[in-house]
Structures are given as C-alpha cells and as structure tokens.
Amino acid sequence: MTNQKRLLIYAHYYVPDVASTGQILKELAEGMLDTFQITVICVVPSYSGVIEEKYKKKKYYKEIINGVRVFRIRVPEFDKSNKISRIRNILGYFFGAMAITRKTGRQDYVFSISQPPILGGLLGIWGKWVKHARFIYNIQDFNPEQVMAVNYSKNPLILRLMMILDKFSCRQSNLVITVGRDLVETMKKRFHGRRVPKTIFINNWIDEKEIYPLPYEHEKVMEFRRKYGLEDKFVIMYSGNIGLYYDLERLIKVIERFKPGTKAATGQEVGFAFVGAGSVLDQLKSYVKEHEMRNVSFIPYQDKEDLIYSLNAGDVHWCVNAKGIKGVSCPSKYYGIAAAGKPVLGVLETDSEVRLLIEETKCGFCAEPGDYKQIEEDIQWFIDHAGSQEIAVMGQNGREHLMKNLTRGISVEKYKKAILKS
C-alpha cells in the first residue's frame, strides 16, 4: 500500500539474536506491516558477544526479513563479564545507528526501546529530529533505576546524568509505552506527578501459536529430556538470561538445600535445570561444582524452533527478579511459561506486573525477593504436589488467561492504535 505510514524502529538486537526484546520487536514489526512500512536499525547478530565472519567485512549490511527492511551495524565483539568491552560494543551501535539513520528515507514515526540503557531513548530523539517524525519511546526497563537496583554502578554523578538524559528522552517523546502497571507508576514518580509525559502500558507477549502445551510423552520433549539428563525427573526449570537482575547467585544456595536424590510425590528424582546464558552463568557453574550439586543441569540457549520443547520439558518454571526491580523491569519469560501451560514458581515483588498476573490468574506461587525461607517452602510444595491436579490447574489457568488477554495479536493491535494516535 503506497499510502502506508513509515515507521523506523531502533532495536539494539533483532532476530536471529536470541535476546527477548529482539524476538518481541520482530513479531511487533511483522505484525504491523499491514499498517506501516517498517525499517529496523540494529546490530549484526552478536548477542553472545561473538560475530560471524560474514558480518565482519563491511560497516553496514542491508537485509529484508519477512517484509521488514533491516539495516545492520557492525560492532566490536565483547565479553559479557567485561564492562569496557560491553561499553565499546554499545557505543559502536549508538554512533553507527545515528549515521545510518540518514540513509533510511522519509519516516513518519520513530520507535525506540530503552536498550541500550539511556542511549536507546537518545536514538529516538535523534530520529525524531532528523526525520521530523513523531517519537514513541518503548520502555522495557527503566534506567538508571535498574542500574541502582543491582548496584551495577554507585557513582552518583553517572547516575544523576543517566536520570537527566532519560527524563529528557521521555519529555521529547510523543508517547511512552511501558510493559506493566508498575512501570507506569515509576514514570509518575520520576516526574513527581507533575507534567508527566503521556504514558500507557501494553503487556509483552509470546506467540501462542508457536508455544503451547505438549504432552509429557511428546517425542521431541522426551528427546530434550534425554539429551540433557532430565529423563524420569521432576524438573524445576529456569529459562532465559542468566544475568545480573535475578538474584540467581543466592537462589542457587536455596536450591542446594534440596540434595541430589530428593524425590517428588510422583517418585521421580527432583532436578533443577538452567536453560540459557549470561554474566553470572560461570559463577553458578562454579558453585554447583564446588558443592557437588549433581541434581543441577546447565543447558545452552535453545533455537527458537526448539523453545516449545524445552519449555514443555519443565514441570515447574521459575519467574524471578531481584529486589528493587519492581516498577523497573518486567520478566518477559512469564509469557512463555504461561503459553506452555506450566505453573510458576515466582520470586517477585508485591504489585509488580507479573506477580499481579500470577496472583490474578492463580497460575503459581510468589515469594518476595530475599525471602529465602518462603522460596524454599514454595519449592517444597511443588515437590510434594508433583503430578497433582492442583499443579495441572495452575498451568491451565495461565494458558487460558494468556489466550484471552495476552496474545501476540491483541498486543500488536494495541501498539498500532497507540502509535497512530501518538
């Protein structure tokens, strides 16, 4: 359609990178092609820190992915545990995206997410000014609030500068879209309730047609379990980024209390599985090895087409955030858990978006971050009720609520309307 509006999206990561925001933005972009002509500016595939040889020859690469025009920027490789190398990588994207913006043609709307922290919002402003377009700022994570919550930096000058810049991005936007009710409240607090930028929330999602419940005996689910030593076990699974914002370094100590050989009500041995990668993975592996936790498995990120099998291989799934993340970030892994029809073992602050969803739908239990006694009791409850109707109903509740309220189609339609009204 020649009369379609044009939308430019700044996405630090985009498929095939496995970052959750990259997947969400891919589904959002492709879902809005009936309304907008869409261009994405992102990095070459590099979420792991490593770049394929085919992306090392030029500064920029242009691709068409399922109807979306994609400009990729070559960035330096990085080590996730090395702050300096990560900063070099992020700045490579930031300045590369600024330069490539001029090559994207006329744009009516600019859509930028809050990643990389602070710089994502500034890119949106740049696009707004260069393209004379309306700017929609999608805040997946609030910074510097997230940095402060996990003590990633304690430098007051840096934190103050970050806050000034991101508040400027919010003010420059025509609309801020957050991903939770608690994040809307954070926006109000930032501006002390005065001249608050127009802000709404739209839940994230996972494609419910790609992730759905499979029977325990499904060939591919059993194959996954056999491959990673989970066969005939009651599996409590963590799937996603094994990074700074989840308190996993302390949760592994709670898991240690459940010794190898612990049996569930079904008679199965209890196994704990961590699927993914991130900056604290090596630390967890070292702890597990040192304490001879033979009931803990570490499994690499799964290809997108295999995610349905890995999620269904878990009997119960963790959904966790560290203390202080309420109103700052929203764990998107919940949507995959709900789509697979699995009960949730939540470690989330009261009135945070995902905890509200879990409590409203009765699809699991939640403990406060830091309440390790309650977390241990919740793990024990699931072990004692393995194979029960109560656990099955929890999973069904999550799936049913997702199908009625949190599908990809529902959220994408909300985005279309919000952008056009901005």
Summary of the structure (lengths in Angstrom):
residues: 422
radius of gyration: 21.4
end to end distance: 21.4
largest distance: 64.4
contacts: 1447
relative contact order: 0.11
helix: 42%
strand: 18%
